Amino acid sequence: MRLVFQAFVDRLVESKDAKGLGDGLAETAAALNLCCFAYLSLPRAPGALPLLISNYPATWTSYYLQRQYERIDPVIMQALRYPGPFRWGLGVGLAASSDPERELFEEAARFGIRCGFTIPIHDSSGAIAAVTFAADERRSTFERTIDDHALVLQLMAIYFHAHAQRKIAFDDRIDGVNLSPRETECLKWAAEGKSAWETGRIMGISRHTVAFHLENAKAKLGVRSTIQAVARLASAKHRT
């Protein structure tokens, strides 16, 4: 386990973007017989969007964000209320208390997300993120991994959050304008010459969602083109 954890930390240190961070956590989770994970960083600034890094099906994560399910997801609501890790699914722990919540659980199940182990991350001001390891059913290997490595998984979640916050999950301020983490990340990939489709593949979202973030960034910055928005971002970075 020590070698697995050290390899995980090394991958985090080497990673430069959301894809690198996600790949590192995915590899480590797979080594522990955990097939799916999701990191959700909750926005602090009004109007900002959550940051989601996950190896869930991209069609599901894109739909989840577009529908703003983080506002009604019982798993996230539990993570907001209590700092301790918890299990959920298949009659364990959480239960849907409204039609929208039941719909959310049913839709997630269709993508193979039926149970999980969630680790809330809180700071002095409250909940700021959550890391979930999920499965399509409550298999003995999944249960055994959680039982044997719960403390290590919590430490992994904390390390992952720290690197995500330092490398990508922050609000950029450009000439007094706040951009959300997603808007900034989309602009950064645009600066690398990536198309909306390529950026969507990297971030695990649809190209339409990428276009949505770029349009928001342009509107906030008062420019008409993505090239102008990228130039404003580059200029701000140069000054800092």
PyMOL commands that set and color helices and strands:
alter all, ss='L'
color gray80, all
select helices_A, chain A and resi 2-14+18-31+58-66+69-71+74-81+99-110+140-167+181-191+196-203+207-221+226-239
alter helices_A, ss='H'
color red, helices_A
select strands_A, chain A and resi 36-41+51-54+86-89+115-123+126-135+172-174+177-179
alter strands_A, ss='S'
color yellow, strands_A
deselect
rebuild
show_as cartoon
